[in-house]
Amino acid sequence: MAEFYSKKDLLFQLFENQNCLEVIELPYFSDHSEETFKLVLDAAEQISVNSLYPIFKEMDRNEPQLVDGKIRIHTKMKSIISQFGEDGWIQSIFSYEEGGQQLPWTIHLCAGFIMQAANYSASVFPFLTTGAANLIRTFGSKELIDRFTPNMYSGKWQGTMALTEPDAGSSLSDLTTSALPTEKPGVFHIKGQKIYISAGDHDACENIIHLMLARIQGAPAGTKGISLFVVPQVREDGKPNDVLTQGIYHKMGYKGAPIAHLMIGSNEGCEGYLVGEPNQGLKYMFQMMNEARLGVGMNAVAIATAAFQSSLAYAKERPQGRKLTEKDLNKPQVPIIEHADVRRMLLFQKSITEGALALLVYCGILSDKISREENPEKKKEMHLLLDLLTPIAKSYPSEMGVQSTSAAVQILGGAGYTTDFPVEQYYREARIHPIHEGTTGIHGLDLLGRKVLLEDGLGWKILQKEIQKTIQEAKGIENLDELAEDFEEKLKRFNHGAAQLLFKINQGPEKYLADATLFLDACGLLIVGWMWLKQAITAQNALEKGNPDQVFYFGKLETARYFMEYEMIKIEGLLPRFHSNTYPSLEMKKEWF
């Protein structure tokens, strides 16, 4: 087994706890089977073990540098990106007609999980290209598809998403990059600047293809006037396209993948090619956001999982101290995993990583079903459920992944704070995910301000119905009835508090949304608790059937109990805020700080 993830747990999540094989009942995925899915995951492990993990530390220690206007990255990345292209990873989820494998997104997501756990920096290059190519193939003209996607699929060209600007971070309404029409239909002169563009420039590909948001001259103000453009770094005739790398940001972690500051059209010579219709750019981007946000959640789980595996191995081997009941100092020291507080920290990590992974697999399967569902009513209901779960599935792993990885550092003690062990690097790399693809605060606003209210709360009702199904199933299992009743009581208390918060909508948006992030936190605890109840059912059923791997399933049951006893009780601390009518965050004046 690879040392950076648990293959056993990933297969459990896909084939036992959730049934990912449900998707092959859909005609689009019908050529696949359990065997083909496992072959894909094995291939992901092979490239991870042989190519990605060996340079995990090197990419951190020797971070990219801007030299003579070009960003230089790790020398092995050119062959790795080529391998991603040759092996078909970049277009694996696309149709056979496009050279893809019609691979369910769930399996693609889980293959990415393995790669991200091995080396997050190295893993992002192909998946960024997949996202950019997907925008072109979904919304672009046949001409744009034919011109750009083949070389993106092969790995010759890198794809990026170029949204962020210096004065318009998350506030895309204030975006100022401009697009001036030319005499050629669909061709515009682009002028502006973009910052924090992942893989926005590097020397491992022949060209960088930016999917860039800009405002056509005369377009409406705000988000309604934003359009989407393909902006290559190099034109097809080999001439530069006036996209200059102004700088490179030196990051806290995730250092091997560069983020660039780009100046576009400084010499009035940048061409951009309109994707789809004018002023629809943000709409196009947001149609891709669900997958991108779930992808960030999986990135966070991957890094936290690698940290957990590292700290678990250390705890099993590192001797220190003796049992509290052992008074004979001549007896040998015991491995630190024998100490209750170390086990508590390991249980914390296991409960976070495996609970969040279960949620993301659940969302992945839901996404695949939605993509091919023909019944409009069923499709709508699944869509509302996924929309509701997405901010939770992005934010809970991101925020708790940082805390989980911090626990890994703590288990190693002073050693964990040194570069001699990998957990300090995992800790630095984990911190980006609460920021990527919308900060936690934005997702709190999205969940409470929009998602729970859609279609008169239909998504919320569907979620409650699904949770109740799991509770009733668990109640019917003798060894789980108390666990189910405990969870049900916590659900009732949560729902009462949530109702009190929803009543505040009449007090105006500022008061209603003042504690939106706390509501998101509580939802994360509830939903991952639900995922643990599901895992407990699966584990108990496996034990009752006499599955020989009893150690694994007993571990699942005890971790489920840990989550209920140690994590879900944190909801109790949040509920008083939902009932409260005081708002320090609104009433505190800036000068009082």
C-alpha atoms as one frame of an Amber mdcrd trajectory, in Angstrom:
protein
   0.000   0.000   0.000   1.164   3.480  -0.807   2.148   5.399   2.305   0.206
   8.566   1.490  -3.360   7.177   1.388  -5.388   4.108   2.344  -6.350   2.137
  -0.736  -8.526  -0.094   1.450 -10.573   2.862   2.662 -10.976   4.368  -0.813
 -12.301   1.069  -2.192 -14.580   0.753   0.843 -16.021   4.207   0.172 -16.623
   3.504  -3.524 -17.823  -0.097  -3.573 -19.153  -0.887  -0.089 -20.275   2.244
   1.702 -21.512   3.908  -1.500 -22.307   1.946  -4.613 -20.464   3.757  -7.385
 -21.467   0.937  -9.737 -24.959   2.463  -9.847 -23.646   4.864 -12.483 -22.836
   2.089 -14.963 -26.566   1.430 -15.204 -26.703   4.707 -17.132 -26.092   4.079
 -20.867 -23.297   6.681 -21.137 -21.174   4.828 -18.558 -22.310   1.291 -19.418
 -18.990   0.179 -20.934 -17.399   0.462 -17.489 -17.332  -2.042 -14.645 -15.827
  -2.543 -11.215 -12.767  -3.937 -12.965 -12.241  -0.885 -15.196 -12.753   1.488
 -12.254 -10.129  -0.352 -10.225  -7.734  -0.347 -13.184  -8.069   3.452 -13.391
  -7.386   3.821  -9.663  -4.384   1.463  -9.943  -3.046   3.582 -12.807  -3.430
   6.694 -10.643  -1.498   4.978  -7.876   1.270   3.951 -10.270   1.876   7.451
 -11.609   1.687   8.753  -8.046   4.184   6.260  -6.615   6.591   6.319  -9.554
   6.485   9.960 -10.668   4.698  12.306  -8.260   5.649  11.231  -4.753   9.434
  10.989  -5.437   9.573  14.755  -6.130   7.068  15.802  -3.445   9.717  17.418
  -1.228  11.915  18.632  -4.094   9.093  20.722  -5.562   8.621  22.394  -2.191
  12.323  23.043  -1.544  13.111  24.251  -5.076  10.115  26.412  -5.844   9.484
  28.001  -9.258  11.414  31.119 -10.223  10.773  33.893 -12.740  13.820  34.074
 -15.026  13.949  36.447 -18.010  10.174  36.738 -18.161   9.500  32.988 -17.959
   8.616  30.884 -14.925  10.900  27.881 -14.499   9.389  24.883 -12.683  10.753
  21.477 -11.644  12.561  19.877 -14.584  10.666  16.595 -14.279   7.272  18.230
 -14.717   7.589  18.384 -18.508   7.728  14.597 -18.806   5.050  14.148 -16.118
   2.612  16.506 -17.874   3.320  14.688 -21.155   2.593  11.400 -19.414  -0.723
  12.762 -18.136  -1.586  13.634 -21.747  -0.395  10.338 -23.243  -2.259   8.296
 -20.632  -5.504  10.170 -21.318  -6.005  11.717 -17.890  -6.779  15.217 -19.169
  -9.836  14.239 -21.255 -10.770  10.984 -19.475 -14.255  12.233 -18.486 -15.083
  13.415 -22.016 -16.858  11.389 -24.706 -15.340   8.710 -26.924 -15.827  11.039
 -29.910 -13.467  13.534 -28.255 -10.862  10.902 -27.470 -12.083  10.528 -23.888
 -13.003   7.441 -21.898 -16.491   8.509 -20.735 -15.169   7.918 -17.242 -17.599
   8.803 -14.434 -16.544  11.977 -12.694 -16.610  10.107  -9.362 -13.756   7.853
 -10.470 -11.866  10.779 -12.016 -12.259  12.635  -8.705 -10.976   9.660  -6.718
  -8.041   9.120  -9.066  -7.211  12.780  -8.462  -7.447  12.158  -4.711  -4.634
   9.596  -4.967  -2.439  11.951  -7.003  -3.121  14.928  -4.738  -2.219  12.899
  -1.658   1.068  11.967  -3.349   2.036  15.437  -4.516  -0.558  18.202  -4.612
   1.612  20.666  -6.544   2.364  18.205  -9.340  -1.221  16.980  -9.577  -2.853
  20.328 -10.361  -1.412  20.922 -13.851  -3.526  18.353 -15.781  -6.712  19.011
 -13.839  -6.475  22.758 -14.483  -6.233  21.934 -18.182  -9.272  19.643 -17.925
 -11.317  22.478 -16.421 -10.261  24.993 -19.058 -10.811  22.558 -21.938 -14.223
  21.686 -20.519 -15.297  25.325 -20.770 -14.210  25.490 -24.430 -15.872  22.185
 -25.391 -19.095  23.029 -23.539 -19.638  26.649 -24.579 -17.188  27.356 -27.419
 -17.713  27.177 -31.166 -16.539  24.167 -33.164 -13.726  26.351 -34.492 -12.451
  27.107 -30.975 -12.792  23.467 -29.942 -10.801  22.276 -32.965  -8.154  24.990
 -32.572  -7.413  24.574 -28.892  -8.555  21.351 -27.249  -6.421  18.708 -29.069
  -3.134  20.189 -27.842  -4.623  20.721 -24.388  -5.653  17.069 -24.217  -2.176
  15.930 -25.258  -0.488  17.965 -22.530   1.370  20.162 -25.020  -0.681  23.171
 -23.911  -1.562  24.134 -20.355  -5.030  25.439 -19.491  -5.840  27.987 -16.766
  -8.755  29.895 -15.260  -7.932  33.620 -15.221 -10.461  35.428 -13.039  -8.817
  37.306 -10.176  -7.688  40.941 -10.438  -5.863  43.201  -7.947  -8.963  45.267
  -7.111 -11.611  42.622  -7.734 -10.730  39.479  -5.804 -13.968  37.694  -4.975
 -15.955  40.758  -6.074 -16.149  39.962  -9.769 -18.640  42.809 -10.235 -15.620
  45.141 -10.093 -13.640  43.334 -12.781 -11.899  45.813 -15.120 -10.075  43.723
 -17.751 -11.492  45.023 -21.031 -12.270  43.546 -24.442 -12.423  45.765 -27.529
 -14.075  44.300 -30.662 -11.968  44.022 -33.820 -12.972  43.727 -37.457 -12.752
  39.930 -37.153 -15.917  38.278 -35.753 -15.363  36.862 -32.274 -11.878  38.369
 -31.972 -11.202  41.051 -29.363  -8.257  43.078 -28.102  -7.860  42.239 -24.400
  -6.275  44.634 -21.911  -5.871  44.359 -18.138  -4.130  42.303 -15.489  -4.778
  39.086 -13.605  -3.224  37.876 -10.359  -2.847  34.539  -8.537  -3.262  32.575
 -11.776  -2.359  28.951 -11.043   0.015  27.564 -13.698  -0.395  30.946 -15.419
   3.075  30.600 -16.919   5.695  27.841 -16.905   8.269  26.164 -19.111   6.899
  22.596 -19.095   4.387  23.228 -21.924   4.607  24.889 -25.326   1.708  27.279
 -24.720  -0.592  28.478 -21.935  -4.298  28.792 -22.785  -6.109  31.175 -20.442
  -9.880  31.018 -20.019 -10.232  34.673 -19.086 -13.060  36.857 -17.848 -13.210
  40.363 -19.319 -15.748  43.112 -19.977 -16.605  44.005 -23.586 -16.551  47.746
 -24.181 -20.029  49.155 -23.487 -21.211  46.061 -21.591 -23.504  46.455 -18.562
 -21.911  47.139 -15.185 -21.518  44.376 -12.626 -21.571  40.643 -13.226 -24.145
  40.971 -16.047 -21.506  42.478 -18.328 -18.769  39.837 -18.019 -17.745  37.701
 -21.003 -15.460  34.684 -21.350 -12.492  34.545 -23.722  -9.803  32.119 -24.815
  -6.526  34.020 -24.508  -3.425  32.043 -25.557   0.034  33.091 -24.425   1.338
  32.297 -27.918  -0.687  32.669 -31.119  -0.996  29.875 -33.672   1.600  31.528
 -35.907   4.122  31.221 -33.070   4.160  34.938 -32.236   3.730  36.142 -28.614
   0.196  37.284 -27.788   1.168  40.169 -25.490   0.471  38.182 -22.288   3.435
  39.049 -20.081   4.392  37.451 -16.786   4.889  40.433 -14.518   5.678  38.458
 -11.380   5.457  35.225  -9.435   4.043  34.863  -5.936   6.033  32.913  -3.380
   3.558  30.886  -1.398   3.289  29.424   2.082   2.828  25.914   0.667   1.781
  24.148  -2.544   4.929  25.771  -3.874   5.667  23.523  -6.830   2.769  24.909
  -8.887   3.394  28.579  -9.728   0.844  31.347  -9.441   1.518  34.224 -11.775
   0.786  37.939 -12.078  -0.084  38.572 -15.714  -0.185  41.814 -17.698  -2.442
  41.478 -20.735  -2.295  43.789 -23.741   0.336  46.161 -22.333   1.499  46.749
 -25.915  -2.051  46.752 -27.349  -1.361  43.402 -29.014  -3.365  40.766 -27.145
  -6.051  38.834 -28.995  -8.851  37.010 -27.175 -11.506  34.788 -28.716 -15.061
  35.017 -27.409 -16.484  31.837 -25.893 -20.235  31.537 -26.445 -22.395  34.649
 -26.177 -21.330  38.115 -24.936 -22.050  38.930 -21.275 -22.574  35.272 -20.343
 -19.073  34.617 -19.024 -19.903  34.374 -15.351 -22.871  32.126 -16.093 -20.569
  29.797 -18.023 -18.011  29.808 -15.223 -20.607  29.075 -12.579 -21.914  26.079
 -14.487 -18.470  24.579 -13.883 -18.142  25.753 -10.281 -19.865  22.818  -8.583
 -17.254  20.385  -9.860 -14.417  22.813  -9.145 -15.598  23.334  -5.572 -16.006
  19.626  -4.929 -12.548  19.215  -6.438 -11.107  21.622  -3.878 -12.838  19.669
  -1.114 -11.172  16.510  -2.418  -7.787  18.271  -2.599  -8.164  19.154   1.070
  -9.117  15.594   2.017  -6.141  14.243   0.068  -3.580  16.370   1.899  -5.174
  15.717   5.304  -5.214  11.989   4.475  -1.507  11.997   3.623  -0.780  13.788
   6.913  -2.913  11.270   8.831  -1.112   8.307   7.253   2.236   9.876   8.124
   1.340  10.611  11.746  -0.256   7.170  12.175   2.914   5.433  10.972   5.007
   7.596  13.309   2.738   6.934  16.303   3.047   3.177  15.789   6.846   3.305
  15.720   7.884   6.127  18.073   8.527   4.826  21.631   7.999   7.327  24.422
   6.778   6.965  27.994   4.874   4.106  29.571   1.299   3.311  30.423  -0.004
   5.368  33.336  -0.422   2.169  35.325   3.183   1.064  34.705   5.502   2.117
  37.548   8.507  -0.024  36.626  10.946   2.255  34.776  13.009  -0.767  33.766
  10.220  -1.775  31.399  10.679  -0.540  27.823   8.883   2.570  26.609   5.740
   2.005  24.588   4.856   3.401  21.143   3.017   6.684  21.566  -0.108   5.203
  19.972  -0.603   3.461  23.344  -1.385   6.839  24.970  -5.038   7.910  25.063
  -4.463  11.494  23.945  -2.461  10.398  20.916  -5.258   7.999  19.993  -7.704
  10.867  20.397  -5.745  12.953  17.881  -5.513  10.000  15.493  -9.264   9.395
  15.828  -9.816  13.087  15.134  -7.832  12.818  11.894  -9.444   9.532  10.876
 -12.948  10.881  11.535 -12.308  14.061   9.528 -10.580  12.505   6.530 -12.714
   9.391   6.109 -15.947  11.245   6.894 -15.194  13.979   4.370 -14.085  11.448
   1.750 -17.415   9.650   2.157 -19.244  12.937   1.551 -17.275  13.745  -1.586
 -17.823  10.275  -3.038 -21.547  10.692  -2.301 -21.547  14.051  -4.131 -19.547
  12.617  -7.025 -22.048   9.821  -7.611 -24.893  12.329  -7.354 -23.192  14.533
  -9.963 -22.755  11.625 -12.376 -26.412  10.634 -11.995 -27.537  14.221 -12.612
 -25.437  14.476 -15.769 -27.329  11.606 -17.427 -30.756  11.712 -15.750 -33.620
  12.059 -18.252 -36.530  12.463 -15.812 -36.832  16.273 -15.343 -38.396  16.087
 -11.864 -35.862  13.579 -10.553 -33.014  15.563 -12.104 -34.249  18.758 -10.443
 -34.452  17.153  -7.005 -30.964  15.647  -7.254 -29.637  18.982  -8.496 -31.124
  20.836  -5.527 -29.607  18.308  -3.126 -26.167  18.584  -4.733 -26.406  22.392
  -4.790 -27.135  22.340  -1.065 -24.311  19.929  -0.240 -21.653  21.603  -2.406
 -20.692  24.520  -0.098 -20.508  22.033   2.789 -18.470  19.488   0.820 -16.045
  22.235  -0.193 -15.737  24.038   3.136 -15.828  21.306   5.795 -12.837  19.365
   4.359 -10.988  22.627   3.724 -11.379  24.059   7.226 -11.173  20.792   9.129
  -8.358  19.541   6.916  -6.196  22.326   8.355  -7.089  21.283  11.902  -6.609
  17.592  11.107  -3.181  18.257   9.624  -2.302  20.379  12.649  -3.059  17.325
  14.814  -0.603  15.328  12.682   2.109  17.886  13.461   1.193  17.704  17.150
   1.542  13.909  17.244   5.097  14.174  15.953   5.834  16.906  18.496   9.057
  18.804  17.835   9.834  16.469  14.931   6.605  17.540  13.268   7.802  21.130
  13.160  10.932  20.231  11.189  11.464  19.640   7.486  12.825  16.177   8.289
   9.242  14.900   8.322   6.543  15.661   5.718   3.747  16.782   8.056   4.984
  20.391   8.243   4.735  20.591   4.457   1.240  19.099   4.521   0.254  21.685
   7.131   1.430  24.547   4.923  -0.224  23.093   1.831  -3.549  22.486   3.572
  -4.067  26.184   4.306  -4.911  27.199   0.739  -8.163  25.266   0.518 -10.348
  27.481   2.710  -9.407  30.215   0.180  -9.525  28.388  -3.177 -12.757  28.510
  -5.228 -14.517  30.869  -2.841 -13.550  31.529   0.757 -15.380  29.839   3.602
 -17.263  33.059   4.335 -18.554  33.213   0.761 -19.781  29.622   0.979 -21.531
  30.405   4.252 -23.379  33.243   2.527 -24.150  30.986  -0.426 -25.551  28.205
   1.766 -27.703  30.274   4.115 -28.496  33.150   1.752 -29.332  31.094  -1.313
 -29.095  27.314  -1.272 -31.392  26.551   1.679 -34.018  28.935   0.252 -34.122
  27.620  -3.337 -37.507  26.304  -4.494 -39.036  27.110  -1.085 -36.444  24.994
   0.704 -37.030  21.863  -1.386 -33.357  20.876  -1.319 -33.340  21.161   2.470
 -36.449  18.950   2.697 -34.885  16.337   0.409 -31.749  16.322   2.560 -33.778
  15.820   5.740 -35.636  12.945   4.084 -32.367  11.239   3.070 -30.916  11.629
   6.563 -34.072  10.155   8.110 -33.760   7.107   5.849 -30.289   6.458   7.250
 -31.471   6.940  10.844 -34.309   4.450  10.398 -31.966   1.923   8.795 -29.507
   2.251  11.684 -32.296   1.926  14.263 -33.103  -1.480  12.811 -29.595  -2.755
  13.584 -29.215  -3.912  17.178 -25.676  -2.682  17.730 -26.410   0.745  16.208
 -29.746   1.700  17.736 -28.208   3.900  20.468 -25.903   5.588  17.970 -28.874
   6.299  15.696 -30.977   7.687  18.531 -28.109   9.926  19.654 -27.705  11.250
  16.114 -31.457  11.774  15.755 -31.584  13.816  18.955 -28.718  16.018  17.733
 -30.516  16.435  14.398 -33.682  17.617  16.170 -31.747  20.174  18.208 -29.915
  21.358  15.104 -33.155  21.733  13.132 -34.740  23.744  15.944 -31.752  26.098
  16.007 -31.697  26.355  12.208 -35.395  27.280  12.227 -34.682  30.101  14.684
 -31.943  31.368  12.399 -34.176  31.209   9.313 -36.790  33.345  11.109 -34.204
  36.150  11.184 -34.552  36.634   7.427 -37.249  39.205   8.275 -34.651  41.282
  10.166 -32.800  42.074   6.942 -29.837  40.485   5.158 -27.088  41.801   7.457
 -28.521  40.278  10.629 -29.760  37.166   8.871 -26.349  36.435   7.351 -24.117
  37.720  10.172 -23.470  34.174  11.396 -23.746  32.371   8.052 -20.297  30.828
   8.451 -21.285  29.377  11.834 -24.355  27.853  10.194 -22.055  26.348   7.566
 -19.848  24.925  10.356 -22.852  23.330  12.056 -24.073  21.872   8.757 -20.638
  20.374   8.164 -20.753  18.595  11.521 -24.268  17.336  10.841 -23.602  16.086
   7.317 -20.315  14.361   8.157 -22.078  12.824  11.175 -24.629  11.469   8.703
 -21.785  10.066   6.592 -20.396   8.317   9.680 -23.775   6.803  10.484 -23.802
   5.418   6.932 -20.307   3.984   7.396 -21.310   2.435  10.727 -24.236   0.661
   9.024 -21.947  -0.679   6.290 -19.348  -1.826   8.835 -21.871  -3.507  11.124
 -23.477  -5.330   8.202 -20.050  -6.532   7.062 -19.289  -7.877  10.545 -22.634
  -9.659  10.742 -21.927 -11.327   7.396 -18.658 -12.634   8.829 -16.323 -10.502
   6.702 -12.822 -11.633   7.690 -11.361  -8.103   7.850 -12.898  -7.442  11.270
 -10.137  -5.059  12.375 -11.026  -2.612   9.591 -14.761  -2.635  10.374 -14.321
  -2.363  14.139 -12.179   0.692  13.402 -15.045   2.200  11.402 -17.558   1.600
  14.203 -15.345   3.111  16.894 -14.552   6.148  14.726 -18.281   6.685  14.137
 -18.812   6.671  17.902 -15.898   9.061  18.323 -17.423  11.503  15.842 -20.783
  11.476  17.621 -19.193  11.916  21.059 -16.376  14.352  20.285 -17.288  16.252
  17.119 -21.070  16.466  16.799 -21.377  17.829  20.330 -19.736  20.985  18.975
 -23.085  21.799  17.363 -24.372  22.479  20.889 -21.900  25.347  21.204 -23.124
  26.935  17.976 -26.872  26.714  18.588 -27.073  29.616  21.094 -25.833  31.950
  18.364 -28.763  30.913  16.147 -31.165  31.910  18.931 -29.348  35.111  19.914
 -30.442  38.624  18.973 -27.114  40.312  19.726 -24.695  41.014  16.885 -21.198
  42.023  18.046 -19.840  41.532  14.524 -22.253  44.216  13.278 -22.192  46.522
  16.273 -18.392  46.611  16.708 -17.105  49.859  15.168 -13.910  49.737  13.172
 -12.228  52.374  15.353 -12.859  50.246  18.467 -10.400  47.668  17.207
